[in-house]
């Protein structure tokens, strides 16, 4: 719990779990899809996704109260919801 939730760790947590439905038969929101996207972006650019977001979106748009991959952003924060599993467990 003292390490950040990386794409590799999130994907490790769901590895081997069956899909919730057959393709095209249902819909479930999945944050892990964004984790896969982060890995694809990093592989395509050779740069960490947090640096790309900061350098190409957050800074150029002047988003002074927007953070990504920051353990404790200053001020009031909106955070994600809880998880039904603990990704740090084996």
Beta strands, then each sheet from edge to edge (+ up, - down):
end
